[in-house]
Structure formats: C-alpha cells, structure tokens
Amino acid sequence: MVKNDTTLRGAGLDRRGFLKVAGAGLAASALPTLPASVARADDVVNITFWAWTPTTADALKMFEAKYPNIKVNWQNVGQGAPHYQKLRDAIKAGTGLPDVAQMEFNSIPSFKALQALADMGPAGADAVKDEFVDWTWKSVSDGDKVYGIPWDSGPMGLLYREDVLGAAKIDVPATWDAYSEAAMKLAKDK
C-alpha cells in the first residue's frame, strides 16, 4: 500500500489509516473498533488503485459489491518499469500518488527503503497471515511490519525432457528435494 496523506472529507480519517483496514480485507470487522468520530459505516470513500492485471476489474466489482460505500478508481498506468517510475515520480513530487498500488514482491524492498509504504500490521493485516504460504508472507512483511497483502504467487512450472531422465533412469521429480537429487545425479553422470 502506498502512503498518501490526503484527508477524507468529513470522515476525519486519513486515507492511509482507512486503507490499512480496507486493504487488509478486514474493513467490516475493523471499522467497529474505530472511534465513532473517525468513520461511519455509511460514509462513502473514494480510493485510487493502480494495477495492471487483466482481471482487476472483476475483482473490484466483487469488492465494491461487498463494500458498496468504498468506490475504487482503478487506473492502469503501465506495467513493470513504467508503473514503478510513475510511483517514484509521484513520491518525489509529493503529489499524485494512488491510495493503493499493485507491486511485485521484488519491488517492495526498494519502496520500503524510500519509506513509501504504510505498515498495515497495526490495522489488522497480521490476522490474515495464516491464509498464505510462508514465503509469500515473508515477501510482503519485515518482522511485525506488513507492507502488502499477497495477491498471488505467480505461475510456476517445471519443464523436463523425458528422454534425458529416462536415459539416466530418473523418475520425474515430484518434490523440490527430488528435483535437486535428480540434478546432482545428472551433473555427476556427465
């Protein structure tokens, strides 16, 4: 989640504070714990979200159906380098930042170094930690600080040649340990 200090009109809660709750997927359960003067369930909140994935629009329709008072302005400002350059430009300018931005795991450290990411831990993000495999959670967190919620782990696959494995009398690896053992056997046999 990208920091943005723009104040919500009439709500008395800055966007960063609200989005820490909403971004963690805990808006419904966390909002009742906020002071009554900070936010009301019937307040309409508008947020800007930068993302590039093709099914983002479908996910946002489901999100807005569940949280009808949160209106998301989705913007695709590019993928990869163009996306990150626009984020860095907005950080440097101090204006024009989105409230939430999609970010790949490998980019989190550089934006953390810029102190441009909000810690979502205090807003309840840790409550969803067990929903993710360990390595994805470690990719978005640092100790008790949480800088994002994993969206996916990316597709992974293993391609192999049956003729090479067959000639070496190696079964197709079913685990990473088996893959490692097969690789070492193939390397020794060469």
C-alpha positions in Angstrom: 0.0 0.0 0.0 1.4 3.4 -1.0 1.3 6.1 1.6 -1.0 9.0 0.8 -1.7 11.7 3.4 -4.8 13.2 1.7 -7.6 13.6 4.2 -11.0 12.1 3.6 -13.6 14.9 3.6 -15.9 14.8 6.6 -14.6 11.5 7.8 -11.8 12.6 10.0 -9.7 9.6 9.0 -6.8 9.9 6.6 -6.8 7.6 3.6 -3.8 5.7 4.8 -5.5 4.8 8.1 -8.7 3.7 6.3 -6.9 1.8 3.6 -4.8 -0.1 6.0 -8.1 -1.5 7.3 -9.7 -2.0 3.9 -6.6 -3.2 2.1 -6.1 -5.9 4.6 -9.6 -7.2 3.7 -10.8 -6.5 7.2 -12.9 -3.4 6.8 -16.1 -4.9 8.1 -14.6 -6.3 11.3 -12.1 -3.5 12.0 -14.3 -0.4 11.4 -16.5 -1.0 14.5 -13.3 -0.8 16.6 -12.6 2.7 15.3 -13.8 5.7 17.3 -17.3 6.8 16.3 -16.0 10.3 15.4 -13.5 8.8 12.9 -15.6 7.0 10.4 -19.2 5.9 9.9 -20.3 2.8 8.0 -22.4 5.0 5.7 -19.5 7.3 4.7 -18.7 7.0 1.0 -14.9 6.7 0.5 -13.2 7.1 -2.9 -9.8 5.5 -3.4 -7.4 5.3 -6.3 -5.8 2.0 -7.1 -3.0 1.5 -9.7 -2.8 -2.0 -11.1 -2.2 -3.8 -14.4 -3.6 -7.3 -14.1 -6.3 -8.2 -16.6 -8.9 -9.4 -14.1 -8.6 -6.5 -11.7 -11.9 -5.0 -12.9 -13.7 -8.3 -12.0 -12.1 -8.3 -8.5 -13.0 -4.7 -7.9 -16.7 -5.4 -8.9 -16.8 -8.1 -6.2 -15.1 -5.8 -3.7 -17.4 -2.9 -4.3 -20.4 -5.2 -4.1 -19.3 -6.4 -0.7 -18.3 -2.8 0.4 -20.7 -0.5 -1.5 -19.5 2.6 0.2 -15.9 2.2 -1.0 -15.6 3.4 -4.6 -12.4 2.3 -6.3 -11.0 4.4 -9.2 -8.8 1.7 -10.9 -6.1 3.1 -13.2 -3.7 1.1 -15.3 -0.7 3.4 -15.6 1.5 0.7 -17.1 3.2 -2.5 -16.1 6.8 -3.1 -14.9 9.2 -0.1 -15.3 6.6 2.5 -16.4 4.3 1.7 -13.4 7.2 1.9 -10.9 8.6 5.0 -12.5 5.3 6.8 -12.1 5.1 5.7 -8.5 8.6 7.1 -7.9 7.8 10.3 -9.7 4.7 10.8 -7.6 6.7 10.1 -4.4 9.4 12.6 -5.4 6.8 15.2 -6.3 4.8 14.6 -3.1 1.5 14.6 -5.1 -0.4 12.3 -7.4 0.1 9.1 -5.5 -2.6 6.4 -5.7 -4.0 5.2 -2.4 -3.2 1.6 -3.2 -0.8 0.2 -5.8 -0.1 -3.2 -7.1 3.5 -4.1 -6.5 5.6 -7.2 -7.3 7.3 -8.9 -4.4 10.8 -7.9 -5.7 9.9 -4.2 -5.7 8.7 -4.0 -2.1 12.2 -3.5 -0.6 13.1 -0.5 -2.8 9.8 1.3 -2.0 10.3 0.3 1.7 13.7 2.0 1.5 12.0 5.1 0.2 9.7 5.0 3.3 6.8 5.0 0.8 4.9 2.0 2.2 2.4 2.0 5.0 2.7 -0.6 7.7 -0.6 -2.4 7.6 0.1 -4.6 10.6 -1.5 -2.3 13.2 -4.6 -2.2 11.1 -5.1 -6.0 11.3 -3.2 -7.3 8.4 -1.5 -9.9 10.6 -4.9 -11.5 11.1 -4.7 -12.9 7.5 -1.1 -14.1 7.7 -2.1 -17.8 8.0 -4.0 -17.6 4.8 -0.8 -17.5 2.8 2.2 -19.8 2.4 5.2 -18.7 4.5 7.4 -17.4 1.7 4.7 -15.1 0.2 4.0 -13.6 3.6 7.8 -13.0 4.2 7.9 -11.3 0.8 5.4 -8.6 2.0 6.5 -8.2 5.6 9.5 -7.5 7.8 9.1 -8.7 11.3 5.8 -7.4 12.6 5.5 -4.8 9.8 3.3 -5.7 6.9 3.6 -3.8 3.6 1.2 -5.6 1.4 -1.2 -8.5 1.1 -0.1 -11.2 -1.3 -2.2 -11.2 -4.4 -0.8 -14.4 -6.0 2.4 -16.3 -6.1 2.9 -16.2 -9.8 2.7 -19.3 -12.0 5.5 -21.8 -11.6 6.2 -24.9 -13.6 8.9 -27.4 -14.3 9.8 -28.5 -17.8 11.8 -31.6 -18.3 12.9 -33.9 -21.1 11.6 -37.5 -20.7 14.4 -38.8 -22.9 17.2 -37.3 -20.6 15.5 -38.5 -17.4 14.8 -42.0 -18.9 18.4 -42.4 -20.1 19.6 -41.6 -16.6 16.9 -43.9 -15.0 15.5 -40.9 -13.1 11.8 -40.7 -12.2 10.1 -37.4 -12.9 10.7 -35.3 -9.7 7.6 -34.8 -7.6 9.2 -32.6 -5.0 12.0 -29.9 -4.9 14.2 -32.3 -3.0 13.7 -35.0 -5.7 14.5 -32.3 -8.3 17.7 -31.4 -6.5 18.7 -35.1 -6.3 18.0 -35.6 -10.0 20.0 -32.5 -10.9 23.0 -33.8 -8.9 22.8 -37.2 -10.4 22.6 -35.8 -13.9 25.6 -33.5 -13.2 27.7 -36.4 -11.9 26.8 -38.6 -14.9 28.0 -36.1 -17.5 
